[in-house]
Each structure stands twice: as structure tokens, then as C-alpha cells.
Amino acid sequence: MALQISEKQFAGVTILEFVGRITLGDESHQVRTKIKEVLSKGKSQIVLDLAGVSYIDSAGLGMLMAGYASARNQGATLKLANLTKKFSELLNITKLVTIFDTYDSFDVAVKSFAAKA
């Protein structure tokens, strides 16, 4: 299944919703391109809604890390929401859970931006 990415705005936060697999090749390239596109528009509060991600490989994790680094370098904040159990476990195993802010839902992730304002 090809990766589908939809973009929406909610309370001033850009939400990127992913459905499909994030793997080496076109899918990971799509992730990188979309995050860069959002950052180039000057968006500084971004939530990646990963509820629809059925699988992510090391290349996909690398692209999420690259997106996080790009956002941070541009003064933006990137947060993850709706992680599947498997993806949460993967973040724990790789210790990337210490890097990303993760939330159970995109609503909670969006509200977390307001809490810091």
C-alpha cells in the first residue's frame, strides 16, 4: 500500500496524517518532502498523526529523525501522536522515545502546544 499523507490545520497546528507504510524508497522520501514543504511554509507547530501507519522500517525512522532535526533547526516543534503499540515499542527499543514528544491522540498533542505558550 502506497503511503498517503494528508495535511490539515487545527488550532494553529499543522497535522500530517499518515496512512500506509513508511519504508525505504518512495515512502520515506514522501515523509521527508512533506515535512520540508510544511517547514518552508513557515509552520512551526507540527504533529505527525501515525495512527494509520501499519509498518515502519529503519529508513522510515531515519526520515522521522531527519524531519525532527530539520524542524528543530528552523525553530519549529515536531510531535508524534497516535502511535501503534508496535511503533511505541520500537521507539522504546531504539531509545528514540527520549527524543520525540509522543501523545496518545492528536488532540492532546495539539493542546500541548497551547500549554507551552
N, C-alpha and C positions, 0 to 999 in steps of 0.2 A: 504494500500500500504506500503510495506516494505521500510525503509529508504535506499537510495542509496547515497554513498559518493564517489566522485572521487577526486583525487589529481592531481594537475598539478603545474608546475613551470612557473613563468612569471617574468622576470626581477629580478631574485634572490628572489622572494617572493613565498611562498607556498600558493596555493589557494586550499581550500577544498570546493567543490561544493556539496551541499546537495539537494536531491530531495526526497520528501515524507513528512512524519510526524515525529516530534521529541516529543515523548511521553514517559511516564513511562514504563520501561521494556527494551526490546532489543534495541529499537531505541536510548534511552538516553544513554544506555551503549555503543552503537556503537560510539556515538559522543565522549564520554569520552575516549574510547580506541583509536580512530583515532587521537585525539588531543595529547594524551600522546605519541603515536607512532611517530608523527611528531616531537614533542619536543625531544624525545630520539635520533632522527637523528641529533640533533643539529640545527634544523631550528629555526631561531629567528624572522622571519617576516612572520606572518600568517594572511591570510584573509579568513574569512568564508563567502562564497557566498550563501546567503539564498533565492535567487530568487525562487527556486523550492520547498520551504517549504510551504506546504499547511496548516499546523497546528502545534502549539507548545503549550504544557501544562506547568504547574509549574515545573514538573520534568525536562522537556527539558530546561527551563530557568535556573534551578539549575545546569544542566550539562554545559551550556554555561558559567555560573558564575564560576564553578569549573575549566573549561578549561582556562578561563581568569586568574584566580588566579594561576593556575599551570604555565601558560606561564610567568606571571609576576615574580613569584618566581624563575624562571630559566633565568631571564633576557631577555625574549622574549616579543614580542608585538603581540597581537591578536586583529584584527579589524573585523567589520561586514560590509557586503556590500549587496546591492540589497534586502533590507528589504521590505516585503509587507506592504501595508497600515495598515493591522490589527496588524502585528508584531510591526511596529513603534508605533502604539497606545498603545500596551501592554507595550513596553519599557517606554513610557511616563507615563502611569498609575502607573507602579511599581517603577518609578524613576531610573530604570536601565540605562536609556538614559544618565545619568550623569556619568556612569561607562565606558560604551563602546564607542569607536570611531566608528561612523557609517558613511557610504558613500552610495551615490546613485548607484554607479557601482563599480565593482571590479577594473576597470581601474583607477578610481580616488583614490581608496584605495591603490593600488599599488604605484601610483605616490606620495601619502602622505608619504611613507617611504623614498623616494628619497629626498623629501623636507626637511626632518629632518637630513639627512646625512651630 
